[in-house]
Amino acid sequence: MPEASIKLESTDLTAAFAESDRQLRLRQAMLGYLLGLFLIPSGWMLDYFVYPTLVWPHLRVRLICTALLLPSLLLLLTKWGKKHARITDKGCTIIPMLAVCWMIYRSEGAVSPYYAGLNFTLVGACLVLPYTFKEGAWFTVFVTLTYVAACLAHNTVHPEGAIDRHLTSTTGSLAANLYFLLGNGMICAAACHYRFLRRFEDFKLRHELAVNNKELATTLTKLQETEVQLVQSEKMNALGKLSAGLLHEINNPLNFTFMALQMAEVEAEGNASLTDTLKDIGQGMTRIRGVISDLRTFAHPTSANDREEFSIEDALVTAERLTAHELGEVLVSQQGIGQYKVGGGKTQIIHVFMNLLVNSAQAMQKTKAERPPKIVVCCEVVGERLKISVTDNGSGVKPENLPKLFDPFFTTKDVGQGMGLGLSICHTIVQNHGGEITVESEEGAWTRVSFDLALASTAAATAAPAGATSTPAFSSPEVLGSAA
C-alpha cells in the first residue's frame, strides 16, 4: 500500500498511528543519541592508527560533536521535544554526519576511508530510527551533497595539516565513493519505506483488534445488563399479574362491605354518634377503594407504544398515594401543574413519579433533623413540550456521581438495598416518550430531576420513537444518587 493511501484510513486510526509513531521515534532517537555519545568519542583510537598527525584536531571535533549531542538529547526529553519528535530525532544522525564530513575535509578528501562513517549514519537512520521514505531520501541527498562539498573544499582550500593528493588520483575514489554512498542511501530509503508500511499494517491490525475487543466487551456488558433487566421485568410483570388477581379478590368483599355500610347508615338514622362513626368508616373504605383502583391501573402491563391523554396532576396524585408509606410526613408541593395535559403512557409516567418521589424521600432521611423535608413538583411549557421538575432539599449528589446516575446498576445505597435500575428505567421511559431526563444538584443542599413530555395537543400525532423498548410498569423504585 503506498504511503499516501494512509490518508484514506479513518481519522482515529491515523491519529492513533501518529501517536504510536511518535512514541517509537522517542525511544529509538534516545538509542541513536546514546550510540552517538559512545561511538563518536571512542573513534579517537581509529584516528591514532589511520591519521596519527590528526589525532588532536579530530579529537576536538569529536568532543564538540559529543557536546552538541548531549543538549540535543536533553531537548528530546523536554515536553516540546517529545511533542515534536520528528524534529528532535534528527540530531542523532545529522551531527555525527557533519563531524565525519569535517574529518574527511580535514584529512584526505575523497580518498579518506572515513567516508565509511557516512554509511554508518545512513544505516543507522535506516535501522535505528523509524524514518519514512521521504525522510530517508532527503537524508541521503543531504549526506551526499555534504560529502561532495567536503571533498571539493579539501582540494580547493587545502586545510593546514591535511594529507594532500593530486586531484587526478582522487577522482576515481570520489566517483566510487559516491556510487556506493548513493547506492547505500537508496537501499536505506527503500528499506525505510517498506518498513514504515509494514509498521503501519501491523499497527492497523492491532488497532482494529483493540477496537473490536473494546466493542465486544461493551456489547457483552450491555447484554448482561439487559439480561438482568429482562429477568427483573419478568418478575415485575409476574408480580403485576398476581397483584391484579389479588386486587380483584379484595375488591369483591369490599363491595359487599360498602353495601352493608349503606344499610347500616339507613338503620342508624336518628343516632348522630353512630352516623358519624359510620361516615368515618365510609371514608376509610373509600380510601381503600382508591388505593385498589390505583394499584390495578399501575399493575396493568403497558408498552412504549401505548398512548393516551391524561392530566399530569392525576399521575402525580396517583404516585403520591402509592408511595404514601415511603413519603410519610414529607410535604409534596405542586406548583402550576393542574392545567396541563400530556400524551403518553400514563402508567409509565406514574412509575417515573414514584421513583423520583421515593428517591427524594430516602435522600431526605439524612437531613430531616436539620430542616423540614420538602418536595416541590413544578411544570414549565417549553415549545410544544412540558418540562416537569421534581426538587427536594435532601443531601444532594456528589459531583463525581452525577454523570453515572442513569447507568444501569449504579447505586449509592448499601449492598442489598437496591439494584441501581430505578433511574435507568426512568431514563428509558422518558426517552421512549421522546424526551430527556437530567439531574442537577448541590451536595448537601438539594437535588432537581427534570424531564419533558409532549403536550396533549402535539402528542396525539406523535408515534413512539424508533427503537423504543417496552418497559415494565411495575418495578421497585430506586434511590437517587443523592443518597450518596
C-alpha positions in Angstrom: 0.0 0.0 0.0 1.5 3.4 -1.0 2.4 5.8 1.8 -0.1 8.3 0.6 -3.0 5.9 0.9 -2.7 6.0 4.6 -4.5 9.3 4.4 -7.6 7.4 3.3 -7.8 5.5 6.6 -10.1 6.6 9.4 -9.1 9.6 11.3 -9.0 7.7 14.6 -6.6 5.1 13.1 -4.4 7.8 11.6 -4.2 9.7 14.8 -3.5 6.6 16.9 -0.8 5.5 14.5 0.8 9.0 14.6 0.9 8.8 18.4 2.4 5.3 18.2 5.0 6.5 15.7 5.9 9.5 17.9 6.5 7.2 20.9 8.6 4.9 18.8 10.7 7.8 17.5 11.3 8.9 21.1 12.6 5.5 22.1 14.7 5.0 19.0 16.1 8.5 19.0 17.3 8.0 22.6 19.1 4.9 21.4 20.6 6.8 18.5 21.8 9.6 20.7 23.3 7.1 23.2 25.1 5.3 20.4 26.5 8.6 19.1 27.7 9.6 22.5 29.6 6.4 22.7 30.9 5.8 19.2 32.0 9.4 18.3 34.4 9.9 21.2 35.7 6.3 21.0 36.7 6.9 17.4 39.9 8.6 18.5 41.5 5.2 18.6 40.9 4.9 14.8 42.4 8.3 14.4 45.5 7.2 16.2 46.2 4.3 13.7 44.9 5.9 10.5 45.9 9.6 10.9 48.4 9.9 13.8 49.2 13.5 12.8 45.5 14.5 13.1 44.6 12.8 16.4 44.2 16.1 18.3 42.3 18.1 15.6 40.0 15.1 15.1 39.6 14.6 18.9 38.5 18.3 19.3 35.8 17.7 16.6 34.7 14.5 18.3 34.4 16.3 21.6 32.5 19.2 20.0 30.1 16.6 18.4 29.6 15.0 21.8 28.9 18.4 23.4 26.2 19.0 20.7 24.7 15.6 21.1 24.1 15.9 24.8 21.9 19.1 24.8 20.1 17.7 21.8 19.3 14.6 23.8 18.1 16.8 26.7 15.9 18.7 24.3 14.4 15.5 23.1 13.4 14.7 26.7 11.6 18.0 27.2 7.8 18.4 26.7 8.3 20.3 23.5 10.8 17.8 22.2 8.6 14.8 22.9 5.7 16.6 21.1 7.9 17.4 18.0 9.8 14.1 17.9 10.0 14.3 14.0 12.3 17.3 14.5 14.3 16.5 17.7 15.2 12.9 16.4 17.3 14.3 13.5 20.2 15.5 15.7 21.5 12.0 16.4 22.2 11.4 12.7 23.0 14.9 11.3 25.5 15.9 14.0 27.7 12.8 13.6 27.4 13.0 9.8 28.7 16.6 9.8 31.6 15.6 12.1 32.6 12.8 9.7 32.4 15.2 6.7 34.6 17.7 8.5 37.2 14.9 9.2 37.1 13.9 5.6 37.7 17.5 4.6 40.5 17.8 7.2 42.3 14.6 6.2 42.4 13.2 2.6 39.1 14.3 1.0 37.7 11.8 -1.5 40.3 9.1 -0.7 39.7 9.2 3.0 38.5 5.9 4.4 36.3 7.8 6.8 33.6 8.0 4.1 32.6 4.7 5.6 31.4 6.7 8.6 28.7 8.2 6.4 27.5 4.8 5.6 27.2 4.3 9.4 24.9 7.3 9.6 22.8 6.1 6.7 22.4 2.6 8.0 21.8 4.0 11.5 19.0 6.2 10.1 17.5 3.1 8.4 17.8 0.5 11.1 17.6 2.6 14.3 15.2 5.4 13.5 11.7 4.9 12.1 12.3 7.2 9.1 9.7 7.4 6.3 10.8 7.1 2.6 10.8 10.9 2.3 13.0 11.4 5.4 15.4 8.6 4.2 15.6 10.1 0.7 16.2 13.7 1.9 18.8 12.5 4.4 20.6 10.6 1.6 20.7 13.7 -0.6 21.9 15.8 2.3 24.7 13.4 3.2 25.8 13.1 -0.5 25.9 16.9 -1.0 27.7 17.4 2.3 30.3 14.8 1.3 30.8 16.3 -2.1 31.3 19.7 -0.5 33.8 18.3 1.9 35.8 16.7 -0.9 35.8 19.8 -3.1 36.7 22.0 -0.1 39.6 19.8 0.7 41.0 20.1 -2.9 40.5 23.9 -3.0 41.1 25.2 0.5 43.9 22.7 1.5 43.5 22.9 5.3 46.6 23.0 7.3 47.9 19.6 8.2 45.8 17.8 5.6 47.2 14.9 3.6 47.1 16.2 0.1 46.9 14.1 -3.0 46.8 15.2 -6.7 43.2 15.8 -8.0 43.6 13.1 -10.7 44.5 10.5 -8.1 41.3 11.2 -6.1 38.8 11.4 -8.9 38.3 7.6 -9.2 38.0 7.3 -5.4 35.4 10.1 -5.3 33.3 8.5 -8.1 33.5 5.1 -6.4 32.6 6.5 -3.0 29.7 8.5 -4.4 28.4 5.4 -6.2 28.4 3.3 -3.1 27.2 6.1 -0.9 24.2 6.8 -3.2 23.5 3.1 -3.6 23.6 2.6 0.1 21.3 5.6 0.6 18.8 4.3 -2.0 18.7 0.9 -0.2 18.2 2.6 3.2 15.4 4.9 1.8 13.6 1.9 0.3 14.1 -0.1 3.5 12.6 2.9 5.4 9.6 3.0 3.1 8.7 -0.7 3.3 9.4 -0.9 7.0 7.1 2.0 7.5 4.4 0.3 5.5 4.8 -2.9 7.5 4.7 -1.0 10.8 1.5 0.7 9.7 -0.2 -2.5 8.6 0.9 -4.2 11.8 -0.4 -1.3 13.8 -3.6 -1.2 11.9 -4.3 -4.8 12.7 -3.5 -4.3 16.4 -5.6 -1.2 16.5 -8.6 -2.8 14.8 -8.2 -5.8 17.2 -8.2 -3.4 20.2 -11.2 -1.5 19.0 -13.1 -4.8 18.3 -12.2 -6.1 21.7 -13.4 -2.9 23.3 -16.7 -3.0 21.4 -17.1 -6.7 22.2 -16.6 -6.0 25.9 -19.1 -3.1 25.8 -21.6 -5.3 24.0 -21.2 -8.2 26.5 -21.7 -5.7 29.3 -24.8 -4.4 27.8 -26.1 -7.9 27.2 -25.5 -8.8 30.8 -27.3 -5.6 31.9 -30.2 -6.3 29.5 -30.4 -9.9 30.8 -30.7 -8.7 34.4 -33.3 -6.1 33.4 -35.2 -8.6 31.4 -35.3 -11.0 34.4 -36.4 -8.1 36.6 -39.1 -7.2 34.1 -40.4 -10.7 34.0 -40.5 -10.7 37.8 -42.4 -7.5 37.9 -44.8 -8.5 35.2 -45.5 -11.7 37.1 -46.0 -9.7 40.3 -48.3 -7.3 38.4 -50.5 -10.3 37.2 -50.5 -11.7 40.7 -51.4 -8.3 42.1 -54.3 -7.9 39.6 -55.8 -11.2 40.8 -55.4 -10.3 44.4 -56.9 -6.9 43.9 -59.9 -8.5 42.2 -60.4 -10.8 45.2 -60.1 -7.9 47.6 -62.5 -5.7 45.6 -65.4 -8.2 45.8 -65.7 -8.3 49.6 -65.0 -4.6 49.6 -68.2 -4.1 47.5 -70.2 -6.2 49.9 -68.8 -4.1 52.8 -70.0 -0.9 51.1 -73.5 -2.4 50.7 -73.5 -3.4 54.3 -72.3 0.1 55.3 -75.1 1.7 53.3 -77.7 -0.5 55.1 -76.1 0.4 58.4 -76.4 4.1 57.6 -80.1 3.6 57.0 -80.6 1.8 60.2 -78.6 4.4 62.1 -80.8 7.3 61.2 -81.5 9.4 64.2 -78.4 8.2 66.1 -75.9 11.1 65.4 -72.9 9.4 67.1 -73.3 6.1 65.2 -73.9 8.1 61.9 -70.6 9.9 62.4 -68.8 6.7 63.1 -70.2 5.1 60.0 -69.3 8.1 58.0 -65.6 7.8 59.2 -65.8 4.1 58.2 -67.1 5.0 54.8 -64.3 7.5 54.2 -61.7 4.8 55.2 -63.4 2.3 52.8 -63.4 4.9 50.0 -59.7 5.4 50.5 -59.1 1.7 50.3 -61.1 1.5 47.1 -59.0 4.4 45.6 -55.7 2.6 46.5 -57.0 -0.6 44.9 -58.0 1.3 41.8 -54.6 2.9 41.6 -52.8 -0.4 42.1 -55.0 -2.1 39.4 -54.1 0.7 37.0 -50.4 0.5 37.9 -50.2 -3.3 37.7 -51.6 -3.4 34.2 -48.7 -4.1 31.8 -48.0 -1.3 29.2 -45.7 -0.9 26.3 -43.9 2.1 24.8 -46.5 2.3 22.0 -49.5 2.8 24.4 -50.5 6.5 24.2 -53.3 8.4 25.9 -54.1 12.0 27.0 -54.0 12.4 30.8 -53.6 15.1 33.4 -50.1 15.3 34.8 -51.6 16.2 38.1 -53.6 12.9 38.1 -50.4 10.9 37.5 -48.6 12.7 40.3 -51.5 12.2 42.8 -51.7 8.5 42.0 -47.9 8.2 42.5 -48.2 10.1 45.9 -50.9 7.6 47.0 -48.9 4.6 46.0 -45.8 6.0 47.8 -47.6 7.3 50.8 -45.7 4.9 53.1 -42.3 5.9 51.9 -43.2 9.6 51.9 -44.5 9.5 55.4 -44.9 13.1 56.6 -42.9 14.6 53.7 -44.7 17.6 52.2 -45.2 17.3 48.4 -45.9 20.8 47.0 -47.4 21.3 43.5 -46.7 24.5 41.5 -48.8 25.1 38.5 -49.3 21.6 37.2 -53.1 21.3 37.4 -54.0 22.8 34.0 -51.6 20.7 31.8 -52.4 17.5 30.0 -49.8 15.4 28.3 -49.7 12.5 25.9 -48.0 9.2 26.6 -48.2 6.1 28.7 -49.9 7.2 32.0 -48.8 4.1 33.9 -45.2 4.6 32.9 -45.2 8.3 33.9 -46.7 7.3 37.2 -43.8 4.9 37.5 -41.3 7.8 36.9 -43.0 9.9 39.5 -42.9 7.0 42.0 -39.2 6.5 41.5 -38.4 10.2 41.9 -40.6 10.7 45.0 -39.2 7.7 46.8 -35.7 8.7 45.8 -36.3 12.2 47.2 -37.9 10.8 50.4 -35.0 8.5 51.1 -32.4 11.2 50.2 -34.0 13.5 52.9 -33.7 10.9 55.6 -30.2 12.2 56.4 -31.2 15.9 56.6 -34.7 15.8 58.2 -33.1 16.6 61.6 -31.6 19.8 60.1 -34.6 21.1 58.1 -38.2 20.0 57.3 -38.2 17.7 54.3 -40.0 19.1 51.3 -40.5 18.1 47.7 -41.6 20.6 45.1 -43.1 19.5 41.7 -43.4 22.2 39.1 -44.0 22.5 35.3 -42.9 24.8 32.6 -44.0 24.9 28.9 -41.0 24.8 26.6 -42.2 25.0 22.9 -44.6 22.1 22.4 -43.4 20.1 25.4 -44.0 20.3 29.1 -40.9 20.3 31.4 -41.6 18.7 34.8 -39.1 19.2 37.7 -39.0 17.3 41.0 -36.9 19.1 43.6 -36.0 18.0 47.1 -34.0 19.6 49.9 -32.1 16.4 50.7 -28.5 15.5 50.9 -27.7 16.2 47.3 -25.4 14.4 44.9 -21.7 14.2 44.8 -20.4 15.9 41.6 -18.4 12.8 40.5 -21.6 10.7 40.7 -23.8 13.0 38.5 -22.7 11.5 35.2 -23.3 7.9 36.4 -26.8 8.3 37.9 -28.6 6.8 34.8 -26.1 4.0 34.3 -27.8 0.6 34.9 -26.8 -1.0 38.3 -25.2 2.2 39.6 -26.4 2.9 43.1 -25.0 4.7 46.2 -27.2 2.6 48.5 -25.9 -0.1 50.8 -25.5 -3.6 49.4 -28.8 -5.4 49.3 -30.9 -2.2 49.4 -31.1 -1.6 45.7 -30.1 -2.9 42.3 -29.5 0.5 40.7 -32.2 0.1 38.0 -34.8 2.7 39.0 -33.3 5.7 37.4 -32.1 3.7 34.4 -35.7 2.6 33.8 -36.9 6.2 34.2 -34.3 7.2 31.6 -35.6 4.6 29.2 -39.3 5.6 29.8 -38.6 9.3 29.2 -36.5 8.5 26.1 -39.3 6.3 24.7 -41.6 9.3 25.1 -39.2 11.4 23.0 -37.9 13.4 26.0 -34.8 13.9 28.0 -34.2 13.5 31.8 -31.5 15.5 33.6 -30.2 15.8 37.2 -28.9 19.0 38.9 -27.7 19.0 42.4 -25.7 20.8 45.1 -24.2 18.3 47.5 -25.7 18.7 51.0 -28.4 21.1 49.8 -30.8 20.0 47.1 -31.4 17.8 44.0 -33.6 18.5 41.0 -34.6 15.9 38.4 -36.2 17.3 35.3 -37.8 15.5 32.3 -40.1 16.6 29.5 -43.2 15.2 27.8 -45.2 16.2 24.8 -48.3 18.3 25.5 -51.6 16.7 24.7 -52.2 18.9 21.6 -49.0 17.7 20.0 -48.6 14.2 21.3 -51.7 12.8 19.5 -49.8 12.9 16.2 -46.5 11.7 17.6 -45.7 8.0 17.4 -43.3 6.2 19.8 -39.6 6.9 18.8 -37.9 4.4 16.6 -36.3 1.6 18.7 -38.4 2.3 21.7 -38.4 -0.6 24.1 -41.1 -2.0 26.3 -40.5 -1.0 30.0 -42.1 -2.9 32.9 -44.6 -0.7 34.6 -44.4 -2.4 37.9 -40.9 -2.1 39.2 -39.3 -1.3 42.5 -38.3 2.3 42.8 -34.6 3.0 43.3 -32.9 5.7 45.4 -31.5 8.7 43.6 -27.7 9.0 43.8 -28.3 11.9 46.1 -28.4 9.4 48.9 -24.6 9.1 48.5 
